[in-house]
Amino acid sequence: MAKDETIVRFEGVSFDHGPKKHLLEQVNFSVRRGAKLTLMGQNGAGKSTIFGLLTGAHAPIEGLINVVPKLSIATARQVIPREDLDLTVRDFFQKLFPEKVYDIDPRIDEVLEIVHLPQGKSKLHERIVRSFSGGQQARLLLASALIQDPDLLLLDEPTNNLDKQGIAHLIEFLKAYKKTCIVISHDADFLNSFTQGVLYLDARTKKVEQYVGNYSDVVAEIAVRIEKENRKNALLAKEIQEKKDKANFFANKGGQMRMVAKRMREKAEELEEDKVDVRREDKTIRSFVIGSQPELIGDIITISSFKVIHEHKATTRKANIVLRRNQHLQLKGPNGIGKSTLLEAIAEGTAEGTTVAPGVRIGYYRQDFSNLDFNKTVRDELEVVMEKRIEENLRTVCGGLLIGDLIDTPIGVLSEGQKGLVAFARLVLMRPGLLILDEPTNHINFRHIPVIAKALDEYQGAMILVSHVPEFVKQIRIDEVLDLEK
């Protein structure tokens, strides 16, 4: 097998999710054996769809996808399918193979080591997948791709929920990986550590451009090209305006001058066609405000005790946390200790040792979006939290969060990043008294993150935040920290 052999080629590939959801138009690119590539583009551009086309989960509406015979492809998806949540870890991994693998246990141990999922004193093979935290489930997904040792490894946001040590482990694995890898990620430092080329999916042209170099090189190259295109267009715009002004001047003279005016207008139209269709680099969401329930006074939430998971057993620990208006609490602790479980119980009113004042509206950002109904449209899910259903308010919020043209789209067909933006739109329209956020930067385009941090920093209600991204947390005012490990 030649190292520079082309193993995948897209030729004129087009794809859409129905008549209004055009994602790819006449896409061409190729992947060579042993390449380490980044697939970049804004939320909802169709990056995960390209992975689906590579694995055969989707079929193109036109064009060809040429894959060399017997090429094995594995992908680490962003979320575990609901039908797999009740499997044991062993069955979850075994299901990935068409035939029974007899030495599956040592292989499971090996990949769990790579993704830094500690097993403690007991093996995890008999544990039910559902019993793992969101962060641990993300690691299982990553391990599920690695255990297949594929010729082409597809990783979709693999650093979500990984701590620094986990990301370092993954980087070392990818550097040493002898086969081909394509990664979708918004983590620039992670991508720069191993990427040799970039496939850039332009959401406007719906085409893929291929670049050589690491992530930062390509971002810089695109920025230079945009600058050149803008300069060229500015000069053309000036010339077009001059021609139009002259055309108007000659047209008013009448007689033979009208023919001159006509030629001037034709020249202006030709110049219009010479204007470069400037790519818009990923748009960034507009600044937004999450209003808080105005009438609340006194204690909003009191936490006197909570449960943690240690060695798979639940233990109760004491606490003394009281949050009033404009007080922000950060929950800390390693994956699997019970952070998401505690947040969910507080949101549902079932947390022992926690009291939420009567009448408090709770805005809950779940990291798996399972509190959104995937069969309903964006409009349905937003209207249900609005006190007054004012169309203009709904459209203004959606437009600012770049989901304005998705209002009548079912939640289930959105990308994970778009679901995240819908979840933020819900919080804005709800105006909660207590805001609960579980890993709110997962799946979100890195350009949006400072805007989201600012909105949370300025939130005037009581807030509980879980985030594994220190750079994000630094931008938000935190008044108290509850470390579940201590």
DRENDO-1510 file (C-alpha; in Angstrom, 1 decimal, always signed):
<recs>
REC; n; res; u; v; w
REC; 1; MET; +0.0; +0.0; +0.0 .
REC; 2; ALA; +1.6; +3.3; -1.1 .
REC; 3; LYS; +1.8; +5.9; +1.6 .
REC; 4; ASP; +0.6; +8.7; -0.8 .
REC; 5; GLU; -2.2; +6.5; -2.3 .
REC; 6; THR; -5.6; +8.3; -2.4 .
REC; 7; ILE; -8.0; +6.3; -0.3 .
REC; 8; VAL; -11.1; +8.5; -0.5 .
REC; 9; ARG; -12.2; +10.9; -3.3 .
REC; 10; PHE; -15.3; +13.0; -3.4 .
REC; 11; GLU; -16.3; +13.9; -7.0 .
REC; 12; GLY; -19.1; +16.4; -7.5 .
REC; 13; VAL; -20.9; +15.3; -4.4 .
REC; 14; SER; -24.2; +17.1; -3.4 .
REC; 15; PHE; -26.4; +16.5; -0.4 .
REC; 16; ASP; -29.4; +18.0; +1.3 .
REC; 17; HIS; -31.6; +17.4; +4.3 .
REC; 18; GLY; -34.8; +18.1; +2.4 .
REC; 19; PRO; -35.6; +21.0; +0.0 .
REC; 20; LYS; -34.7; +23.9; +2.3 .
REC; 21; LYS; -31.6; +22.3; +3.9 .
REC; 22; HIS; -29.0; +22.3; +1.1 .
REC; 23; LEU; -25.6; +21.4; +2.7 .
REC; 24; LEU; -23.2; +20.3; -0.1 .
REC; 25; GLU; -23.0; +21.4; -3.7 .
REC; 26; GLN; -20.6; +19.7; -6.2 .
REC; 27; VAL; -18.0; +19.0; -3.5 .
REC; 28; ASN; -14.6; +17.7; -4.6 .
REC; 29; PHE; -11.6; +16.7; -2.4 .
REC; 30; SER; -9.3; +13.7; -1.8 .
REC; 31; VAL; -7.7; +12.1; +1.2 .
REC; 32; ARG; -4.3; +10.3; +1.0 .
REC; 33; ARG; -3.3; +7.3; +3.1 .
REC; 34; GLY; -1.6; +8.4; +6.4 .
REC; 35; ALA; -3.0; +12.0; +6.3 .
REC; 36; LYS; -4.0; +13.8; +9.5 .
REC; 37; LEU; -6.6; +16.3; +8.5 .
REC; 38; THR; -8.9; +18.8; +10.2 .
REC; 39; LEU; -12.4; +19.3; +8.8 .
REC; 40; MET; -13.4; +22.9; +9.6 .
REC; 41; GLY; -16.5; +25.1; +9.0 .
REC; 42; GLN; -19.1; +26.8; +11.0 .
REC; 43; ASN; -21.9; +25.1; +13.1 .
REC; 44; GLY; -24.4; +23.5; +10.8 .
REC; 45; ALA; -22.3; +23.8; +7.7 .
REC; 46; GLY; -22.4; +20.0; +7.2 .
REC; 47; LYS; -19.2; +18.7; +8.8 .
REC; 48; SER; -20.9; +15.8; +10.6 .
REC; 49; THR; -22.8; +15.1; +7.3 .
REC; 50; ILE; -19.5; +14.6; +5.5 .
REC; 51; PHE; -18.6; +12.0; +8.1 .
REC; 52; GLY; -22.0; +10.3; +7.5 .
REC; 53; LEU; -21.3; +10.2; +3.8 .
REC; 54; LEU; -17.9; +8.6; +4.5 .
REC; 55; THR; -19.4; +5.9; +6.7 .
REC; 56; GLY; -22.3; +5.2; +4.4 .
REC; 57; ALA; -24.9; +6.5; +6.9 .
REC; 58; HIS; -25.9; +9.0; +4.2 .
REC; 59; ALA; -26.0; +8.7; +0.4 .
REC; 60; PRO; -25.2; +11.6; -1.9 .
REC; 61; ILE; -28.1; +13.0; -4.0 .
REC; 62; GLU; -25.5; +13.3; -6.9 .
REC; 63; GLY; -21.8; +12.7; -7.4 .
REC; 64; LEU; -19.5; +9.9; -6.5 .
REC; 65; ILE; -17.7; +8.9; -3.3 .
REC; 66; ASN; -14.8; +6.6; -4.3 .
REC; 67; VAL; -13.3; +4.6; -1.4 .
REC; 68; VAL; -10.5; +2.1; -1.9 .
REC; 69; PRO; -11.8; -1.5; -1.5 .
REC; 70; LYS; -11.8; -3.0; +2.0 .
REC; 71; LEU; -11.0; +0.3; +3.7 .
REC; 72; SER; -12.2; +0.1; +7.3 .
REC; 73; ILE; -13.7; +3.3; +8.6 .
REC; 74; ALA; -14.7; +4.1; +12.2 .
REC; 75; THR; -16.2; +7.2; +13.8 .
REC; 76; ALA; -16.4; +8.6; +17.3 .
REC; 77; ARG; -19.8; +10.2; +17.4 .
REC; 78; GLN; -20.8; +13.1; +19.6 .
REC; 79; VAL; -23.5; +11.3; +21.6 .
REC; 80; ILE; -24.2; +7.6; +22.4 .
REC; 81; PRO; -27.3; +6.3; +20.6 .
REC; 82; ARG; -30.2; +5.9; +23.0 .
REC; 83; GLU; -30.6; +2.2; +22.1 .
REC; 84; ASP; -27.0; +1.6; +23.4 .
REC; 85; LEU; -27.4; +3.2; +26.8 .
REC; 86; ASP; -28.7; -0.1; +28.5 .
REC; 87; LEU; -25.8; -2.3; +27.2 .
REC; 88; THR; -22.9; -3.3; +29.3 .
REC; 89; VAL; -19.5; -1.8; +28.3 .
REC; 90; ARG; -18.4; -5.2; +26.9 .
REC; 91; ASP; -21.6; -5.5; +24.8 .
REC; 92; PHE; -21.3; -1.8; +23.7 .
REC; 93; PHE; -17.8; -2.6; +22.3 .
REC; 94; GLN; -18.6; -6.1; +21.0 .
REC; 95; LYS; -21.5; -4.6; +19.0 .
REC; 96; LEU; -19.0; -2.6; +16.9 .
REC; 97; PHE; -17.7; -5.8; +15.3 .
REC; 98; PRO; -19.5; -8.0; +12.7 .
REC; 99; GLU; -18.2; -11.2; +14.3 .
REC; 100; LYS; -17.6; -12.1; +18.0 .
REC; 101; VAL; -14.2; -10.9; +19.2 .
REC; 102; TYR; -12.8; -13.4; +21.8 .
REC; 103; ASP; -10.0; -11.2; +23.1 .
REC; 104; ILE; -12.3; -8.2; +23.6 .
REC; 105; ASP; -11.5; -7.6; +27.3 .
REC; 106; PRO; -7.8; -6.8; +26.9 .
REC; 107; ARG; -8.6; -4.6; +23.9 .
REC; 108; ILE; -11.2; -2.7; +26.0 .
REC; 109; ASP; -8.6; -2.2; +28.7 .
REC; 110; GLU; -6.1; -0.8; +26.2 .
REC; 111; VAL; -8.5; +1.8; +24.7 .
REC; 112; LEU; -9.9; +2.9; +28.1 .
REC; 113; GLU; -6.2; +3.6; +29.0 .
REC; 114; ILE; -5.8; +5.8; +25.9 .
REC; 115; VAL; -8.9; +7.8; +26.6 .
REC; 116; HIS; -7.9; +8.1; +30.3 .
REC; 117; LEU; -11.0; +6.5; +31.7 .
REC; 118; PRO; -9.7; +5.2; +35.1 .
REC; 119; GLN; -11.0; +1.7; +36.1 .
REC; 120; GLY; -10.1; +1.9; +39.8 .
REC; 121; LYS; -10.0; -1.5; +41.5 .
REC; 122; SER; -12.8; -3.0; +39.5 .
REC; 123; LYS; -13.1; -3.6; +35.7 .
REC; 124; LEU; -15.7; -1.5; +34.0 .
REC; 125; HIS; -16.7; -4.3; +31.5 .
REC; 126; GLU; -20.0; -5.3; +33.3 .
REC; 127; ARG; -21.1; -1.7; +34.0 .
REC; 128; ILE; -24.2; -0.4; +32.1 .
REC; 129; VAL; -23.3; +2.5; +29.7 .
REC; 130; ARG; -26.2; +4.6; +31.1 .
REC; 131; SER; -24.5; +4.6; +34.6 .
REC; 132; PHE; -21.5; +6.6; +33.3 .
REC; 133; SER; -21.5; +10.4; +33.5 .
REC; 134; GLY; -21.7; +12.5; +30.3 .
REC; 135; GLY; -18.0; +13.1; +30.4 .
REC; 136; GLN; -17.3; +9.3; +30.8 .
REC; 137; GLN; -19.8; +8.5; +28.0 .
REC; 138; ALA; -17.8; +10.9; +25.7 .
REC; 139; ARG; -14.7; +8.9; +26.5 .
REC; 140; LEU; -16.5; +5.6; +25.7 .
REC; 141; LEU; -17.5; +7.0; +22.3 .
REC; 142; LEU; -13.9; +7.9; +21.6 .
REC; 143; ALA; -12.7; +4.5; +22.7 .
REC; 144; SER; -15.4; +2.8; +20.5 .
REC; 145; ALA; -13.7; +4.3; +17.4 .
REC; 146; LEU; -10.1; +3.6; +18.6 .
REC; 147; ILE; -10.8; -0.1; +19.4 .
REC; 148; GLN; -11.7; -0.8; +15.8 .
REC; 149; ASP; -8.1; +0.3; +14.7 .
REC; 150; PRO; -9.6; +1.5; +11.4 .
REC; 151; ASP; -7.7; +2.6; +8.2 .
REC; 152; LEU; -9.7; +5.9; +8.4 .
REC; 153; LEU; -10.5; +7.2; +11.8 .
REC; 154; LEU; -13.2; +10.0; +12.0 .
REC; 155; LEU; -13.3; +12.0; +15.3 .
REC; 156; ASP; -16.1; +14.5; +15.9 .
REC; 157; GLU; -15.3; +16.9; +18.7 .
REC; 158; PRO; -13.2; +14.3; +20.5 .
REC; 159; THR; -11.9; +16.8; +23.2 .
REC; 160; ASN; -15.4; +17.6; +24.6 .
REC; 161; ASN; -15.4; +16.4; +28.2 .
REC; 162; LEU; -11.7; +15.5; +28.2 .
REC; 163; ASP; -9.6; +17.1; +30.9 .
REC; 164; LYS; -6.0; +18.3; +30.2 .
REC; 165; GLN; -4.5; +14.9; +30.9 .
REC; 166; GLY; -7.1; +13.2; +28.7 .
REC; 167; ILE; -6.4; +15.6; +25.8 .
REC; 168; ALA; -2.6; +15.1; +26.2 .
REC; 169; HIS; -3.2; +11.3; +26.1 .
REC; 170; LEU; -5.3; +11.7; +22.9 .
REC; 171; ILE; -2.7; +13.9; +21.2 .
REC; 172; GLU; +0.1; +11.3; +21.8 .
REC; 173; PHE; -2.1; +8.6; +20.4 .
REC; 174; LEU; -2.9; +10.6; +17.2 .
REC; 175; LYS; +0.7; +11.5; +16.7 .
REC; 176; ALA; +1.7; +7.9; +16.8 .
REC; 177; TYR; -1.3; +6.7; +14.7 .
REC; 178; LYS; +0.1; +5.2; +11.5 .
REC; 179; LYS; -3.2; +5.3; +9.6 .
REC; 180; THR; -5.5; +8.1; +8.3 .
REC; 181; CYS; -7.4; +10.5; +10.5 .
REC; 182; ILE; -9.9; +13.3; +10.0 .
REC; 183; VAL; -10.9; +15.4; +13.0 .
REC; 184; ILE; -13.7; +17.9; +13.6 .
REC; 185; SER; -12.8; +20.2; +16.5 .
REC; 186; HIS; -13.0; +23.8; +17.7 .
REC; 187; ASP; -9.9; +23.4; +19.9 .
REC; 188; ALA; -7.1; +25.2; +18.0 .
REC; 189; ASP; -4.2; +24.1; +20.2 .
REC; 190; PHE; -5.3; +20.4; +20.0 .
REC; 191; LEU; -5.6; +20.6; +16.2 .
REC; 192; ASN; -2.2; +22.3; +15.8 .
REC; 193; SER; -0.5; +19.5; +17.6 .
REC; 194; PHE; -1.0; +16.9; +14.9 .
REC; 195; THR; -2.8; +18.4; +11.8 .
REC; 196; GLN; -1.0; +18.4; +8.4 .
REC; 197; GLY; -3.9; +19.7; +6.3 .
REC; 198; VAL; -7.3; +21.2; +6.4 .
REC; 199; LEU; -10.6; +20.6; +4.6 .
REC; 200; TYR; -12.5; +23.8; +4.8 .
REC; 201; LEU; -16.3; +23.6; +4.3 .
REC; 202; ASP; -17.6; +27.0; +3.3 .
REC; 203; ALA; -21.2; +27.3; +4.6 .
REC; 204; ARG; -22.0; +29.9; +1.9 .
REC; 205; THR; -20.7; +28.2; -1.3 .
REC; 206; LYS; -21.4; +24.7; +0.2 .
REC; 207; LYS; -18.0; +23.5; -1.2 .
REC; 208; VAL; -14.9; +22.1; +0.4 .
REC; 209; GLU; -11.5; +23.7; -0.1 .
REC; 210; GLN; -8.3; +21.8; +0.6 .
REC; 211; TYR; -5.3; +23.3; +2.3 .
REC; 212; VAL; -1.8; +22.1; +3.4 .
REC; 213; GLY; -0.6; +23.2; +6.8 .
REC; 214; ASN; -1.8; +23.1; +10.4 .
REC; 215; TYR; -5.0; +24.7; +11.6 .
REC; 216; SER; -3.5; +28.1; +12.5 .
REC; 217; ASP; -1.6; +28.3; +9.1 .
REC; 218; VAL; -4.9; +27.7; +7.2 .
REC; 219; VAL; -6.9; +30.2; +9.3 .
REC; 220; ALA; -4.2; +32.8; +8.6 .
REC; 221; GLU; -4.2; +31.9; +4.9 .
REC; 222; ILE; -8.0; +32.3; +4.7 .
REC; 223; ALA; -7.9; +35.6; +6.5 .
REC; 224; VAL; -5.2; +37.0; +4.0 .
REC; 225; ARG; -7.4; +35.8; +1.0 .
REC; 226; ILE; -10.5; +37.5; +2.5 .
REC; 227; GLU; -8.5; +40.7; +2.9 .
REC; 228; LYS; -7.4; +40.6; -0.8 .
REC; 229; GLU; -10.9; +39.8; -2.0 .
REC; 230; ASN; -12.3; +42.7; +0.1 .
REC; 231; ARG; -9.7; +45.1; -1.4 .
REC; 232; LYS; -10.4; +44.0; -5.0 .
REC; 233; ASN; -14.2; +44.4; -4.4 .
REC; 234; ALA; -13.7; +47.9; -2.9 .
REC; 235; LEU; -11.8; +49.1; -6.0 .
REC; 236; LEU; -14.4; +47.5; -8.3 .
REC; 237; ALA; -17.3; +49.1; -6.4 .
REC; 238; LYS; -15.6; +52.5; -6.8 .
REC; 239; GLU; -15.2; +52.0; -10.6 .
REC; 240; ILE; -18.8; +50.7; -10.9 .
REC; 241; GLN; -20.2; +53.8; -9.1 .
REC; 242; GLU; -18.2; +56.1; -11.4 .
REC; 243; LYS; -19.6; +54.3; -14.5 .
REC; 244; LYS; -23.2; +54.6; -13.1 .
REC; 245; ASP; -22.7; +58.3; -12.4 .
REC; 246; LYS; -21.4; +58.9; -15.9 .
REC; 247; ALA; -24.3; +56.8; -17.4 .
REC; 248; ASN; -26.9; +58.9; -15.5 .
REC; 249; PHE; -25.1; +62.1; -16.7 .
REC; 250; PHE; -25.1; +61.1; -20.4 .
REC; 251; ALA; -28.7; +59.7; -20.2 .
REC; 252; ASN; -29.9; +63.1; -19.1 .
REC; 253; LYS; -28.3; +64.7; -22.2 .
REC; 254; GLY; -30.6; +62.8; -24.6 .
REC; 255; GLY; -30.1; +62.0; -28.3 .
REC; 256; GLN; -26.8; +60.2; -29.2 .
REC; 257; MET; -25.6; +60.4; -25.5 .
REC; 258; ARG; -28.2; +57.8; -24.6 .
REC; 259; MET; -26.2; +55.1; -26.5 .
REC; 260; VAL; -23.1; +56.2; -24.5 .
REC; 261; ALA; -25.1; +55.9; -21.3 .
REC; 262; LYS; -26.3; +52.4; -22.3 .
REC; 263; ARG; -22.7; +51.3; -22.9 .
REC; 264; MET; -21.6; +52.7; -19.5 .
REC; 265; ARG; -24.4; +50.7; -17.8 .
REC; 266; GLU; -23.3; +47.5; -19.6 .
REC; 267; LYS; -19.7; +48.1; -18.5 .
REC; 268; ALA; -20.9; +48.6; -14.9 .
REC; 269; GLU; -22.8; +45.3; -15.1 .
REC; 270; GLU; -19.7; +43.5; -16.5 .
REC; 271; LEU; -17.7; +44.9; -13.6 .
REC; 272; GLU; -20.4; +43.7; -11.1 .
REC; 273; GLU; -19.8; +40.2; -12.5 .
REC; 274; ASP; -16.0; +40.5; -11.8 .
REC; 275; LYS; -16.6; +41.1; -8.1 .
REC; 276; VAL; -15.3; +38.2; -6.1 .
REC; 277; ASP; -17.9; +36.3; -4.0 .
REC; 278; VAL; -16.2; +37.0; -0.7 .
REC; 279; ARG; -16.4; +34.1; +1.8 .
REC; 280; ARG; -17.7; +35.2; +5.1 .
REC; 281; GLU; -15.5; +33.7; +7.8 .
REC; 282; ASP; -17.6; +31.9; +10.4 .
REC; 283; LYS; -20.2; +34.4; +11.6 .
REC; 284; THR; -20.2; +35.0; +15.4 .
REC; 285; ILE; -23.4; +35.2; +17.4 .
REC; 286; ARG; -24.5; +38.7; +18.6 .
REC; 287; SER; -24.2; +39.7; +22.2 .
REC; 288; PHE; -27.2; +38.6; +24.2 .
REC; 289; VAL; -28.7; +39.0; +27.7 .
REC; 290; ILE; -30.2; +36.2; +29.8 .
REC; 291; GLY; -32.7; +38.2; +31.8 .
REC; 292; SER; -33.5; +36.9; +35.3 .
REC; 293; GLN; -36.9; +36.5; +37.1 .
REC; 294; PRO; -37.4; +40.0; +38.5 .
REC; 295; GLU; -39.7; +39.4; +41.5 .
REC; 296; LEU; -37.4; +37.0; +43.4 .
REC; 297; ILE; -36.0; +38.1; +46.8 .
REC; 298; GLY; -34.2; +36.1; +49.6 .
REC; 299; ASP; -32.6; +32.7; +49.3 .
REC; 300; ILE; -33.2; +31.1; +45.8 .
REC; 301; ILE; -31.4; +27.8; +46.5 .
REC; 302; THR; -29.9; +26.1; +49.5 .
REC; 303; ILE; -27.6; +23.0; +49.3 .
REC; 304; SER; -27.0; +21.4; +52.7 .
REC; 305; SER; -25.9; +18.0; +51.5 .
REC; 306; PHE; -25.2; +16.1; +48.2 .
REC; 307; LYS; -24.3; +12.7; +46.9 .
REC; 308; VAL; -21.0; +11.8; +45.2 .
REC; 309; ILE; -20.0; +8.5; +43.5 .
REC; 310; HIS; -16.8; +6.9; +44.6 .
REC; 311; GLU; -15.8; +3.4; +43.5 .
REC; 312; HIS; -19.3; +3.1; +42.0 .
REC; 313; LYS; -20.9; +3.7; +45.5 .
REC; 314; ALA; -23.0; +6.8; +46.4 .
REC; 315; THR; -21.8; +8.7; +49.5 .
REC; 316; THR; -23.6; +11.7; +51.1 .
REC; 317; ARG; -21.5; +14.8; +52.0 .
REC; 318; LYS; -22.4; +17.9; +53.9 .
REC; 319; ALA; -22.4; +21.4; +52.3 .
REC; 320; ASN; -23.4; +24.9; +53.3 .
REC; 321; ILE; -24.3; +26.7; +50.1 .
REC; 322; VAL; -26.9; +29.5; +49.8 .
REC; 323; LEU; -27.4; +31.4; +46.6 .
REC; 324; ARG; -29.4; +34.6; +46.3 .
REC; 325; ARG; -29.9; +36.9; +43.3 .
REC; 326; ASN; -26.7; +37.6; +41.3 .
REC; 327; GLN; -24.6; +34.8; +43.0 .
REC; 328; HIS; -22.7; +32.3; +40.8 .
REC; 329; LEU; -21.6; +28.9; +42.0 .
REC; 330; GLN; -19.1; +26.6; +40.1 .
REC; 331; LEU; -19.4; +22.8; +40.7 .
REC; 332; LYS; -16.1; +21.0; +40.3 .
REC; 333; GLY; -14.9; +17.4; +40.4 .
REC; 334; PRO; -13.5; +14.7; +38.2 .
REC; 335; ASN; -15.6; +12.9; +35.5 .
REC; 336; GLY; -18.0; +10.4; +37.1 .
REC; 337; ILE; -18.2; +11.9; +40.6 .
REC; 338; GLY; -21.8; +12.9; +40.1 .
REC; 339; LYS; -21.9; +16.6; +38.9 .
REC; 340; SER; -24.4; +16.1; +36.1 .
REC; 341; THR; -26.5; +13.8; +38.3 .
REC; 342; LEU; -26.7; +16.5; +41.0 .
REC; 343; LEU; -27.6; +19.2; +38.4 .
REC; 344; GLU; -30.3; +17.0; +36.9 .
REC; 345; ALA; -31.8; +16.3; +40.4 .
REC; 346; ILE; -31.8; +20.0; +41.3 .
REC; 347; ALA; -33.5; +20.8; +38.0 .
REC; 348; GLU; -36.2; +18.1; +38.5 .
REC; 349; GLY; -36.7; +19.0; +42.2 .
REC; 350; THR; -35.5; +15.5; +43.4 .
REC; 351; ALA; -32.1; +16.4; +45.0 .
REC; 352; GLU; -31.9; +15.3; +48.6 .
REC; 353; GLY; -30.4; +18.1; +50.8 .
REC; 354; THR; -31.3; +20.8; +48.3 .
REC; 355; THR; -34.2; +23.3; +48.6 .
REC; 356; VAL; -35.3; +25.7; +45.8 .
REC; 357; ALA; -37.6; +28.5; +46.8 .
REC; 358; PRO; -41.2; +28.2; +45.5 .
REC; 359; GLY; -42.0; +29.9; +42.2 .
REC; 360; VAL; -38.4; +29.9; +40.9 .
REC; 361; ARG; -38.2; +29.3; +37.2 .
REC; 362; ILE; -35.3; +27.0; +36.5 .
REC; 363; GLY; -33.4; +27.3; +33.2 .
REC; 364; TYR; -31.4; +24.1; +32.6 .
REC; 365; TYR; -28.8; +23.7; +29.9 .
REC; 366; ARG; -28.2; +19.9; +29.6 .
REC; 367; GLN; -25.1; +18.8; +27.9 .
REC; 368; ASP; -26.9; +16.0; +25.9 .
REC; 369; PHE; -29.9; +18.3; +25.1 .
REC; 370; SER; -32.3; +15.5; +26.2 .
REC; 371; ASN; -34.7; +18.1; +27.6 .
REC; 372; LEU; -35.4; +19.2; +24.0 .
REC; 373; ASP; -38.0; +17.2; +22.1 .
REC; 374; PHE; -36.1; +16.2; +18.9 .
REC; 375; ASN; -39.4; +15.7; +17.0 .
REC; 376; LYS; -40.6; +19.2; +17.6 .
REC; 377; THR; -39.5; +22.3; +15.7 .
REC; 378; VAL; -37.2; +25.1; +17.0 .
REC; 379; ARG; -40.3; +27.3; +17.2 .
REC; 380; ASP; -42.3; +24.7; +19.3 .
REC; 381; GLU; -39.4; +24.4; +21.8 .
REC; 382; LEU; -39.0; +28.1; +22.2 .
REC; 383; GLU; -42.7; +29.1; +22.4 .
REC; 384; VAL; -43.3; +26.7; +25.2 .
REC; 385; VAL; -41.0; +28.8; +27.6 .
REC; 386; MET; -42.3; +32.2; +26.6 .
REC; 387; GLU; -44.6; +34.0; +28.9 .
REC; 388; LYS; -46.1; +36.0; +25.9 .
REC; 389; ARG; -45.7; +34.5; +22.5 .
REC; 390; ILE; -44.5; +37.5; +20.6 .
REC; 391; GLU; -43.2; +36.5; +17.1 .
REC; 392; GLU; -40.9; +39.5; +16.8 .
REC; 393; ASN; -39.1; +38.7; +20.1 .
REC; 394; LEU; -38.7; +35.0; +19.0 .
REC; 395; ARG; -37.3; +36.0; +15.6 .
REC; 396; THR; -34.9; +38.7; +17.1 .
REC; 397; VAL; -33.4; +36.2; +19.6 .
REC; 398; CYS; -33.1; +33.4; +17.0 .
REC; 399; GLY; -31.5; +35.9; +14.5 .
REC; 400; GLY; -28.9; +37.0; +17.0 .
REC; 401; LEU; -28.0; +33.4; +17.8 .
REC; 402; LEU; -27.7; +32.5; +14.0 .
REC; 403; ILE; -30.7; +30.1; +14.1 .
REC; 404; GLY; -33.1; +32.5; +12.5 .
REC; 405; ASP; -33.5; +30.4; +9.3 .
REC; 406; LEU; -34.0; +27.2; +11.4 .
REC; 407; ILE; -37.2; +28.3; +13.2 .
REC; 408; ASP; -39.4; +25.7; +11.4 .
REC; 409; THR; -36.7; +22.9; +11.4 .
REC; 410; PRO; -37.1; +19.8; +13.7 .
REC; 411; ILE; -34.6; +19.8; +16.5 .
REC; 412; GLY; -33.5; +16.3; +15.5 .
REC; 413; VAL; -31.9; +17.3; +12.2 .
REC; 414; LEU; -29.8; +20.1; +13.7 .
REC; 415; SER; -26.1; +19.8; +14.3 .
REC; 416; GLU; -25.1; +19.5; +18.0 .
REC; 417; GLY; -23.7; +23.0; +17.9 .
REC; 418; GLN; -27.1; +24.3; +16.6 .
REC; 419; LYS; -28.9; +22.4; +19.3 .
REC; 420; GLY; -26.7; +24.3; +21.8 .
REC; 421; LEU; -27.7; +27.6; +20.3 .
REC; 422; VAL; -31.4; +26.7; +20.6 .
REC; 423; ALA; -30.8; +25.8; +24.2 .
REC; 424; PHE; -29.3; +29.3; +24.8 .
REC; 425; ALA; -32.3; +30.9; +22.9 .
REC; 426; ARG; -34.6; +29.1; +25.4 .
REC; 427; LEU; -32.8; +30.5; +28.4 .
REC; 428; VAL; -33.0; +34.1; +26.9 .
REC; 429; LEU; -36.8; +33.8; +26.3 .
REC; 430; MET; -37.5; +32.1; +29.6 .
REC; 431; ARG; -35.8; +34.6; +31.9 .
REC; 432; PRO; -35.1; +32.0; +34.7 .
REC; 433; GLY; -34.5; +32.8; +38.4 .
REC; 434; LEU; -32.0; +29.9; +38.7 .
REC; 435; LEU; -29.7; +29.0; +35.8 .
REC; 436; ILE; -28.2; +25.5; +35.7 .
REC; 437; LEU; -25.5; +24.9; +33.0 .
REC; 438; ASP; -23.8; +21.6; +32.4 .
REC; 439; GLU; -20.8; +21.9; +30.0 .
REC; 440; PRO; -22.3; +24.8; +27.9 .
REC; 441; THR; -19.3; +25.0; +25.6 .
REC; 442; ASN; -19.5; +21.5; +24.2 .
REC; 443; HIS; -20.1; +21.5; +20.5 .
REC; 444; ILE; -20.2; +25.3; +20.3 .
REC; 445; ASN; -18.0; +27.1; +17.7 .
REC; 446; PHE; -15.0; +28.7; +19.5 .
REC; 447; ARG; -15.9; +32.1; +18.0 .
REC; 448; HIS; -19.2; +32.1; +20.0 .
REC; 449; ILE; -17.6; +31.2; +23.4 .
REC; 450; PRO; -16.5; +34.8; +24.6 .
REC; 451; VAL; -20.1; +36.1; +23.8 .
REC; 452; ILE; -21.6; +33.3; +25.8 .
REC; 453; ALA; -19.2; +33.8; +28.7 .
REC; 454; LYS; -20.1; +37.6; +28.8 .
REC; 455; ALA; -23.9; +36.7; +28.9 .
REC; 456; LEU; -23.3; +34.3; +31.9 .
REC; 457; ASP; -20.9; +36.7; +33.6 .
REC; 458; GLU; -23.6; +39.4; +33.5 .
REC; 459; TYR; -26.5; +37.1; +34.5 .
REC; 460; GLN; -28.3; +38.6; +37.5 .
REC; 461; GLY; -30.1; +35.5; +38.9 .
REC; 462; ALA; -28.6; +32.6; +40.8 .
REC; 463; MET; -26.4; +30.3; +38.7 .
REC; 464; ILE; -24.8; +26.9; +39.0 .
REC; 465; LEU; -22.1; +26.1; +36.4 .
REC; 466; VAL; -20.2; +22.9; +35.4 .
REC; 467; SER; -17.5; +23.4; +32.8 .
REC; 468; HIS; -14.2; +21.6; +32.1 .
REC; 469; VAL; -12.8; +24.5; +30.1 .
REC; 470; PRO; -10.7; +26.8; +32.5 .
REC; 471; GLU; -10.3; +29.6; +29.8 .
REC; 472; PHE; -14.1; +29.8; +29.6 .
REC; 473; VAL; -14.7; +29.8; +33.4 .
REC; 474; LYS; -12.0; +32.6; +33.8 .
REC; 475; GLN; -14.3; +34.9; +31.9 .
REC; 476; ILE; -17.3; +34.4; +34.2 .
REC; 477; ARG; -17.7; +35.9; +37.7 .
REC; 478; ILE; -17.7; +33.0; +40.2 .
REC; 479; ASP; -18.7; +33.8; +43.8 .
REC; 480; GLU; -18.5; +30.3; +45.3 .
REC; 481; VAL; -17.0; +26.9; +44.4 .
REC; 482; LEU; -18.2; +23.5; +45.5 .
REC; 483; ASP; -15.7; +20.8; +44.8 .
REC; 484; LEU; -17.4; +17.5; +45.0 .
REC; 485; GLU; -14.1; +15.6; +45.5 .
REC; 486; LYS; -13.1; +17.5; +48.7 .
</recs>
